[in-house]
């Protein structure tokens, strides 16, 4: 077991997650999860009639599904946009990472040891990557090995590009030999991977647009049905008119009750299409949570304001 693992086990929970760079994520979980749970609890109370909805014109506010949707929106909004900014930050770190590896190679060629090369690089400017390099340098100065410090860096940032490149750097430092050549190759490899990833993302952004267009077309069709078709059907069926063997009458139902299945279908559509958009955009489902928030919010507003004030 390495020194870093033993040190982490001796630390408390909060110090351990802070050391691994997970404190911010924990705060986001609490900030999104606690209000969401409270709103879902209110939704359960509203379902059993403990909390009564209020009417604003034709719009009903405070129904049980309103609270449930608010809870989902709070969670997906806070967590989704946290992930959006985190992924954007990591993308910027990935962009500067090949420069850091290239500078390590140049320092090694100048005769520096691997440790001194990292300490020297920590004084440079690599944008958002600079604080991470400074953390690596601090860990080394506090007695951690280069390998442990680099592994901690991988855990904090945790991208495919950095995991792949750091593993190459660690193997090069273990084996010795022409380390500078290995670092140069790793730098070029990182640049090529980043270029391929950028091209992939640019080619798939059109699919994200298609997902949004599909969602809006779906909503438009449902709104037309709820605003024009359903009221006409109900108005053309007098209360005494029944159809079918069970004596079913559309007039005995309110239009809002008939429209609820459409509302539910639109919510599920928005939730899952948002996740699909995230897979297209970043290759990760978690990146689609912000799209889920946007689509659920639009769906709720459309049905509350336009489609009969559900």
C-alpha positions in Angstrom: 0.0 0.0 0.0 1.4 3.4 -1.0 2.0 6.3 1.5 -0.8 8.4 0.0 -3.4 5.6 0.5 -2.3 5.1 4.2 -2.5 8.9 4.8 -6.0 9.1 3.3 -7.3 6.2 5.5 -6.1 8.1 8.6 -7.9 11.2 7.6 -11.6 12.0 8.3 -14.3 11.8 5.6 -14.3 15.5 4.9 -10.6 15.8 4.7 -10.3 12.8 2.5 -12.9 14.0 -0.1 -11.3 17.5 0.1 -7.9 15.9 -0.7 -9.3 14.1 -3.6 -11.0 17.2 -4.9 -14.6 15.9 -4.3 -15.7 18.5 -1.7 -17.4 20.7 -4.3 -19.3 17.7 -5.7 -20.5 16.8 -2.2 -21.8 20.4 -1.8 -23.6 20.2 -5.1 -25.2 16.9 -4.1 -26.5 18.4 -0.9 -27.6 21.7 -2.5 -29.6 19.8 -5.2 -30.7 16.8 -3.3 -32.1 18.4 -0.1 -34.5 20.9 -1.8 -35.5 18.2 -4.3 -36.4 15.8 -1.5 -38.4 18.6 0.3 -40.4 19.4 -2.8 -41.2 15.7 -3.4 -42.3 15.5 0.2 -44.7 18.4 -0.4 -45.9 16.7 -3.5 -46.8 13.6 -1.5 -48.7 15.8 0.9 -50.5 17.5 -2.0 -51.4 14.1 -3.5 -53.2 13.2 -0.2 -55.0 16.5 0.0 -53.0 18.0 2.9 -51.8 20.9 0.6 -54.4 22.5 -1.7 -53.5 24.0 -5.0 -54.2 27.6 -5.9 -55.8 29.0 -9.0 -54.3 31.9 -11.0 -56.8 32.4 -13.8 -57.1 29.2 -15.6 -53.7 28.0 -14.4 -53.5 25.6 -11.4 -50.4 25.9 -9.2 -49.3 23.7 -6.3 -50.7 20.4 -7.5 -48.8 17.2 -6.5 -47.2 16.8 -9.9 -46.1 20.5 -9.8 -44.1 19.8 -6.6 -42.7 16.6 -8.1 -41.6 18.4 -11.3 -40.2 21.3 -9.2 -38.1 18.8 -7.3 -36.8 17.2 -10.4 -36.1 20.6 -11.9 -34.2 21.7 -8.8 -32.0 18.6 -8.9 -31.4 18.6 -12.6 -30.9 22.3 -12.7 -28.2 22.6 -10.0 -26.5 19.3 -10.7 -26.8 19.6 -14.5 -25.2 23.0 -14.8 -22.6 22.1 -12.2 -21.6 19.2 -14.6 -21.8 21.6 -17.5 -19.2 24.0 -15.9 -17.1 21.1 -14.7 -16.9 19.5 -18.1 -16.1 22.9 -19.7 -13.3 23.4 -17.1 -11.9 19.9 -17.8 -12.0 20.5 -21.5 -9.9 23.6 -21.0 -7.5 21.6 -18.9 -7.3 19.0 -21.6 -6.4 21.6 -24.1 -3.4 22.8 -22.2 -2.2 19.4 -21.0 -0.2 18.6 -24.1 1.8 21.8 -23.5 2.6 20.7 -20.0 3.9 17.3 -21.2 5.9 19.0 -24.0 7.6 21.3 -21.4 8.4 18.3 -19.2 10.1 16.7 -22.2 12.1 19.9 -22.9 13.1 20.1 -19.2 14.3 16.5 -19.2 16.4 17.2 -22.3 17.9 20.1 -20.5 19.2 17.7 -17.9 16.6 18.1 -15.1 15.3 15.2 -13.1 11.6 14.4 -13.4 10.9 15.9 -10.0 12.7 19.2 -10.9 11.0 19.3 -14.3 7.5 19.2 -12.6 8.6 21.8 -10.0 9.8 24.1 -12.8 6.6 23.6 -14.8 4.5 24.6 -11.8 5.9 28.1 -12.2 4.5 28.4 -15.7 1.1 29.5 -17.0 -1.1 26.8 -18.3 -4.5 28.4 -17.8 -6.9 26.3 -15.7 -4.3 23.5 -15.6 -1.8 25.7 -13.6 -3.5 25.1 -10.1 -3.5 21.4 -10.7 0.2 21.4 -11.6 0.9 23.4 -8.5 -1.0 20.8 -6.4 1.3 18.1 -7.9 4.3 20.2 -7.0 3.1 20.8 -3.4 2.5 17.1 -2.9 6.0 16.3 -4.1 7.5 19.0 -1.9 5.6 17.5 1.1 7.2 14.1 0.5 4.9 12.2 -1.9 6.4 10.4 -4.7 6.0 11.7 -8.3 3.9 8.6 -9.1 1.5 9.2 -6.2 1.2 12.9 -7.0 0.4 12.2 -10.6 -2.1 9.5 -9.6 -3.9 12.0 -7.3 -4.0 14.5 -10.3 -5.7 11.8 -12.4 -8.3 11.2 -9.7 -9.1 14.9 -9.4 -9.4 15.6 -13.1 -10.3 12.1 -14.3 -10.5 12.4 -18.1 -9.6 9.7 -20.6 -6.9 11.8 -22.2 -5.1 12.6 -18.9 -5.5 9.0 -17.6 -3.9 7.6 -20.8 -1.1 10.2 -20.9 -0.2 10.0 -17.2 0.0 6.2 -17.4 2.6 6.6 -20.2 4.5 9.2 -18.2 4.6 7.0 -15.1 5.8 4.0 -17.1 8.5 6.2 -18.7 9.7 7.5 -15.3 9.9 3.9 -14.0 11.8 2.5 -16.9 14.3 5.3 -17.4 16.0 5.5 -20.7 14.9 8.1 -23.3 12.2 9.6 -21.1 12.2 12.8 -23.1 11.3 11.0 -26.3 8.5 9.2 -24.5 7.1 12.5 -23.2 7.3 14.0 -26.7 5.4 11.1 -28.1 2.8 11.4 -25.3 2.4 15.1 -26.0 1.8 14.5 -29.7 -0.6 11.6 -28.8 -2.5 13.9 -26.5 -2.8 16.6 -29.1 -4.1 14.1 -31.7 -6.6 12.6 -29.3 -7.9 16.1 -28.4 -8.2 17.0 -32.1 -10.1 13.8 -32.9 -12.4 14.5 -29.9 -13.1 18.1 -31.1 -13.9 16.9 -34.6 -16.3 14.2 -33.1 -18.0 16.8 -31.0 -18.4 19.2 -33.9 -19.9 16.5 -36.1 -22.4 15.4 -33.5 -23.6 18.9 -32.5 -26.1 18.7 -35.4 -27.6 15.6 -33.7 -28.1 17.6 -30.5 -30.0 20.2 -32.6 -32.1 17.4 -34.2 -33.0 16.2 -30.7 -34.3 19.7 -29.7 -36.2 20.0 -33.0 -37.8 16.6 -32.4 -38.8 17.7 -28.9 -40.4 21.0 -30.1 -42.3 19.2 -32.9 -43.6 16.7 -30.4 -44.7 19.5 -28.1 -46.3 21.4 -30.9 -48.4 18.4 -32.0 -49.6 17.8 -28.4 -50.4 21.5 -27.9 -52.5 21.5 -31.1 -54.3 18.4 -29.9 -55.0 19.8 -26.4 -55.9 23.3 -27.6 -58.1 22.6 -30.6 -59.0 18.9 -31.0 -59.9 17.9 -27.4 -62.1 20.9 -26.6 -64.0 20.3 -29.9 -64.5 16.7 -29.1 -65.8 17.4 -25.6 -68.1 20.3 -26.7 -69.6 18.0 -29.4 -70.5 15.4 -26.8 -73.5 16.4 -24.7 -73.6 15.2 -21.1 -76.4 12.6 -21.8 -74.5 11.1 -24.7 -72.6 8.0 -24.0 -70.6 5.7 -26.2 -69.4 2.2 -25.8 -70.7 -0.7 -23.7 -69.4 0.9 -20.5 -71.4 4.1 -21.1 -68.2 6.3 -21.4 -68.8 9.9 -22.2 -66.0 12.4 -23.0 -68.3 15.2 -21.7 -68.2 13.7 -18.3 -64.4 14.2 -18.3 -62.7 17.6 -18.2 -60.4 18.4 -21.0 -57.5 18.7 -18.5 -58.0 15.1 -17.4 -57.9 13.9 -21.0 -54.8 16.0 -21.6 -52.9 14.6 -18.6 -51.6 11.5 -20.4 -50.2 13.8 -23.1 -48.5 15.9 -20.4 -47.0 12.8 -18.8 -45.8 11.5 -22.2 -44.2 14.9 -23.0 -42.3 14.9 -19.6 -40.9 11.4 -20.2 -40.0 12.4 -23.7 -38.2 15.5 -22.6 -36.3 13.7 -19.8 -34.9 10.9 -21.9 -34.3 13.0 -25.0 -32.2 15.3 -22.8 -30.0 12.4 -21.8 -29.7 11.4 -25.4 -28.6 14.9 -26.3 -25.9 14.7 -23.6 -24.5 11.5 -25.1 -24.3 13.1 -28.5 -22.7 16.2 -27.1 -20.1 14.8 -24.7 -20.3 11.1 -24.9 -21.6 10.9 -21.3 -25.2 10.6 -20.0 -24.4 12.9 -17.1 -23.8 15.7 -19.6 -27.4 15.4 -20.7 -28.8 16.4 -17.3 -28.8 20.0 -18.2 -30.7 19.3 -21.4 -33.2 17.3 -19.3 -33.7 20.4 -17.1 -34.2 22.6 -20.1 -36.7 20.3 -21.8 -38.7 19.6 -18.6 -38.9 23.3 -17.8 -40.1 24.1 -21.4 -42.6 21.2 -21.3 -44.1 22.3 -17.9 -44.4 26.0 -19.0 -46.0 25.0 -22.3 -48.7 22.9 -20.6 -49.2 25.3 -17.8 -49.5 28.5 -19.9 -50.7 27.3 -23.3 -52.2 23.8 -23.2 -55.3 24.5 -21.1 -53.5 25.5 -17.8 -52.9 22.0 -16.6 
